[in-house]
Amino acid sequence: MALGARLELRQGQGLVITPQLQQAIKLLQMSNLELEAFVEAELERNPLLQRDERDHEPEEAPAEAPPADAAADRVDDADARADLDAAHDEGSPGERATGDAPEPAGDAGGAVDWSRAGKGGGFDGDPEALQGALAHEKNLTEHLHDQVAVAGLTPAEAGVASVLIDSVDEGGYLRCDLDEIAERLGCGLDLVERVLGVLQGFEPVGVCARDVRECLMLQLKDRNRYDPAMAALLDNLPLLARRDMAALKRACGVDDEDLRDMIAELRGLTPRPGAAFGGEPAQPVSPDVFVREGPGGLWHVELNSDTLPRLLVDQRYHAHVSGKARTDEEKTFVADCMAQASWLVKSLDQRARTILKVSSEIVRQQDGFLAFGVEHLRPLNLKTVADAIGMHESTVSRVTSNKYIATPRGLFEMKFFFTSAIAATEGGEAHSAESVRHKIRQLIDAEAREEDVHSDDRIVEILKEAGVDIARRTVAKYREAMRIPSSVERRRMLKEAV
C-alpha cells in the first residue's frame, strides 16, 4: 500500500465563542457592582470610550405586560438571540446559528467578526477567572438556600424563608423584625414564626437565632442537653460574664462541680455558627429594576438608571487618531479599539433591554404576589419565562443571577420568584412542587389509626385522582425530605401509641 500526501475538503458545524461573545455573556450575568468595576477598567484601557453625561429618562416597560410578539417590537430579538443565546448549553449547532452575515470587526457597528474566530470546542476565557470560579466556596446564604430547596416547604413558606435568610448576618444571626416581615409579605405572624422554626433546624446548628442565648439553646437542644439547669444558666449569662458563681449556683440549683461541668459544656458551643463559612465584606444592594403600582391595578416596570453605565464612542477623537496613524501596528490598534468600544456600547444597551424584558415577564407571572402577598406565589421556572419572551432559558438564568427587583413588598432577588412545578394529569395546569409536598404532608397528618396509614403507592393513586402526575420515587423523595417515616414505621408508631 503506497503512502502519499493529498488534499481533502471537509465541511462541518461547530459553535464558535468569540471573545466579543464571551464578553456579552459575561456582562449579562454581572451584578451592577461588578459591571461598574468592569466599565471603569474599560474606560481606562480604551481611549475611544467616554461616559455619556447627558440626562436620560429611565426605560420603562408597558404597564400591562405585552404578549411575546408585541414585546419583540421593544427588543431586537434577532440581535438578542444571536449575541446572547448563541452560547447556551443545549441544542444543536443549527439551533445556535445566528443566520446573519457578520460585518467586519473594524466596522463602527461593532458586530462580531466570526471570520477571526478559531476552531470550535475550545474555551478561550480567562483561566484565572475559571480557576476562581472552580475555587468558589458556598457562603452561608447559599448554604441555607440549598437546604430550603429540600425542606418540603410550601411556596408561601419558601418565600418567607428566602426573605428571612437574606436577613441573616455573617455570624448566622437573624437581624430583622418578624412583625415587619409579616406585614411586608402580607402574611400572618404565625407563618413567619413557623418558617423561622424550620430554619433554626438547619445546619450549622444555631443558625437564624435572634440572640446569643437562643443560639446556644438551639445547640444544646441538638445535643439533647437542654435541661432546666442549663436553661437557668442561659437566662443568667450576665452573671456568668461577671463570674458570680455563688449567684449562678443559686439560680441553677446545682453544686460547684455541676456548675463547672455546665460552664465547660457551654464553652464548647459556637456563639457564631456562621463564622465557619467565612464572609466577604457586606456590599450594599441596589435594585436593577423598580416595580410600582399604576392606576387600574397595573404594574409599571422600569430600569434603575443609576446602575446602568452609559458610554459613548468618541467619533471625533477616532477620526483624529486614525488620520494620524502611520504604521500598520498603529492602524490595527485604533481599529481594535473602535471595534471593542462599539461592541461594548451595543452590549450594554442589549443587556439593559434584556433585563427589562425578563423582569417584565416575571412581574406579569407573579402579579398575584405583588397584589396579595406571599401566599399567591405561582409555580414558575426559567423555561416558562424564556418561552414567553422568545429567548433560551440559559439566557434567562444569566439575567436573573445577582439581579434585584424593588417592589412595594420589598427588595427581592429575581430568583426569589421561581418555584418548581409538577405536571398535571390530562394536560391540566401544573402544580407547584411545594404544594404537592404540602398535600403529601396533609395526607400523612390525617392518619389517626393504624388502618389509615397510606403507603407511597397509595399516595401516588390519591394524588393522581386529584390531578397530580407524580411517580412513586418522587413521593418517597419528598417524604424523606420532610423527615416523615415510611408507612411501616408509621403503623408501628400508631400501634405503640394505642
Residue pairs with C-beta under 8 A, 6 or more apart in sequence:
13 93
13 94
14 93
14 119
14 120
14 121
15 86
15 87
15 93
15 96
15 120
16 114
16 117
16 118
16 119
16 120
17 86
17 87
17 117
17 120
17 123
17 124
18 112
18 113
18 114
18 116
18 117
19 124
20 112
20 113
20 340
20 343
21 83
21 86
21 87
21 112
22 87
22 124
22 125
23 343
23 344
23 347
24 83
24 84
24 343
24 347
24 350
24 351
25 84
25 87
25 398
27 35
27 38
27 347
27 348
27 351
28 84
28 351
28 354
28 395
28 398
28 399
29 398
29 399
29 401
29 402
30 38
30 402
31 402
31 403
32 286
32 288
32 304
32 307
33 283
33 286
34 402
35 307
35 309
36 307
36 309
39 309
39 311
39 348
42 49
42 311
42 344
43 49
43 50
43 51
43 311
46 337
46 340
46 341
46 344
47 314
47 317
47 321
47 337
48 313
48 314
48 317
48 318
48 337
48 338
48 341
49 311
49 312
49 313
49 314
49 341
49 344
49 345
50 311
50 312
50 314
51 309
51 310
51 311
51 312
52 310
52 311
52 312
54 310
56 305
56 310
57 305
58 290
58 302
58 303
58 304
58 305
59 302
59 303
59 305
59 352
59 353
59 356
60 300
60 301
60 302
60 303
61 74
61 300
61 301
61 302
61 356
61 357
61 359
61 360
62 360
63 294
63 296
63 298
63 299
63 300
64 298
65 71
65 360
65 361
65 363
65 364
66 74
68 388
68 389
68 390
71 357
71 360
71 389
71 390
72 390
74 353
74 356
74 357
75 353
75 354
75 356
75 357
76 350
76 353
77 390
77 391
78 98
78 100
79 350
80 350
80 353
80 354
80 391
80 395
81 98
81 390
81 391
81 392
82 98
82 99
82 100
83 112
83 347
83 350
84 350
84 354
84 391
84 395
84 398
85 96
85 391
85 392
85 394
85 395
86 96
86 97
86 98
87 96
87 394
88 96
88 392
88 393
88 394
88 395
89 394
90 394
91 392
102 111
102 112
102 113
102 114
102 115
103 109
103 111
103 113
104 113
105 111
105 112
105 113
105 116
105 335
105 336
105 339
106 335
106 336
106 338
106 339
107 339
107 342
108 313
108 315
108 338
108 342
109 342
109 346
110 339
110 341
110 342
110 343
110 344
110 345
110 346
111 343
112 343
113 339
118 124
123 130
137 277
137 278
138 146
138 277
139 277
139 278
139 279
139 280
140 168
140 170
140 172
140 207
140 274
140 277
140 279
141 165
141 166
141 168
143 203
143 277
144 165
144 168
144 199
144 202
144 207
144 208
145 162
145 165
147 202
147 203
148 158
148 161
148 162
148 165
150 481
151 161
151 198
151 202
151 481
151 482
152 434
152 437
152 441
152 478
152 481
152 482
153 161
153 195
153 198
153 434
153 437
154 432
154 434
154 435
154 437
154 438
155 374
155 377
155 378
155 379
155 419
155 432
155 434
155 435
156 187
156 191
156 374
156 375
156 377
157 191
157 194
157 195
157 198
157 434
158 377
158 419
158 434
159 185
159 369
159 374
159 377
159 416
160 181
160 185
160 187
160 191
160 192
160 195
160 374
161 195
161 198
161 199
162 412
162 413
162 416
163 181
163 184
163 185
163 410
163 412
163 416
164 174
164 176
164 181
164 192
164 195
164 196
164 199
164 208
165 199
165 208
166 413
167 174
167 175
167 176
167 181
168 174
168 175
168 207
168 208
168 274
169 175
169 274
170 274
170 275
170 277
170 279
170 282
171 272
171 273
171 274
171 275
172 204
172 206
172 207
172 208
172 209
172 215
172 272
172 273
172 274
172 275
173 208
173 209
173 210
173 211
173 215
173 274
174 196
174 208
174 209
174 210
178 189
178 192
178 193
178 196
179 189
181 192
182 188
182 189
182 191
182 192
184 409
184 410
185 192
185 373
185 374
185 409
185 410
186 372
186 373
186 374
186 375
186 409
187 373
187 374
187 375
196 208
199 207
199 208
200 207
200 208
200 209
200 218
202 208
204 270
204 273
204 274
204 276
205 218
205 219
205 222
205 270
205 273
206 215
206 216
206 218
206 219
206 222
206 269
206 270
206 273
207 273
207 274
209 215
209 217
209 218
209 273
212 237
212 271
213 234
213 235
213 237
215 271
215 273
216 234
216 266
216 269
216 271
217 226
217 231
217 234
219 269
219 270
219 273
220 226
220 230
220 234
220 265
220 269
225 265
229 252
229 253
229 254
229 258
229 262
230 262
230 265
232 251
232 252
232 253
233 240
233 248
233 251
233 252
233 262
233 263
233 266
235 251
236 247
236 248
236 251
236 252
239 247
239 248
239 251
240 248
240 263
240 266
245 256
245 259
248 259
249 255
249 256
249 259
252 258
252 259
252 262
254 262
270 276
285 404
285 411
286 304
286 306
286 307
286 404
287 304
287 307
287 404
287 405
287 406
287 411
288 303
288 304
288 307
288 355
288 359
288 403
288 404
288 405
289 301
289 302
289 303
289 304
289 355
289 356
289 359
289 403
289 404
289 405
289 406
290 301
290 302
290 303
290 304
290 405
290 406
291 299
291 300
291 301
291 359
291 363
291 370
291 405
291 406
291 407
291 408
292 299
292 300
292 302
292 408
293 299
293 300
293 370
293 408
294 300
297 371
299 363
299 364
299 367
299 370
301 356
301 359
301 360
301 363
302 356
303 352
303 355
303 356
304 406
308 348
308 352
309 348
310 348
311 341
311 344
311 345
311 348
312 345
313 338
313 341
313 342
313 345
318 334
318 337
318 338
321 334
322 331
322 334
322 338
325 331
325 333
325 334
354 391
354 395
354 399
355 399
355 403
357 389
357 391
358 385
358 389
358 391
358 396
358 399
358 400
358 414
359 403
359 405
359 414
361 385
361 388
361 389
362 380
362 385
362 400
362 405
362 414
362 417
363 370
363 405
365 378
365 380
365 384
365 385
365 388
365 417
366 377
366 378
366 380
366 417
368 376
368 377
368 378
369 376
369 377
369 378
369 409
369 417
370 407
370 408
370 409
373 409
377 417
377 419
378 419
378 432
379 419
379 420
379 421
379 430
379 431
379 432
379 433
379 435
380 417
380 418
380 419
380 421
381 418
381 419
381 420
381 421
382 393
382 396
382 397
382 400
382 418
383 393
385 393
385 396
386 392
386 393
386 395
386 396
389 396
399 414
400 413
400 414
400 415
400 418
401 415
402 413
403 413
403 414
404 411
404 412
404 413
404 414
405 411
405 412
405 413
405 414
419 432
419 433
419 434
420 432
420 433
420 434
421 430
421 431
421 432
421 433
422 430
422 431
422 432
422 433
422 436
422 468
422 469
422 470
422 474
423 430
423 431
423 469
424 430
424 431
424 467
424 468
424 469
425 464
425 467
425 468
425 469
426 467
428 467
431 467
431 468
433 478
436 463
436 468
436 470
436 478
437 478
437 481
437 482
439 463
439 466
439 468
440 459
440 463
440 475
440 478
440 479
440 482
440 484
441 482
441 484
443 454
443 459
443 462
444 454
444 479
444 484
444 490
446 452
447 453
447 454
447 490
447 494
448 494
449 494
450 491
450 494
450 495
450 498
453 487
453 490
453 491
453 494
454 462
454 487
455 487
456 472
456 475
456 476
456 479
456 486
456 487
457 472
459 475
460 470
460 471
460 472
460 475
463 470
463 475
464 470
479 486
484 490
485 493
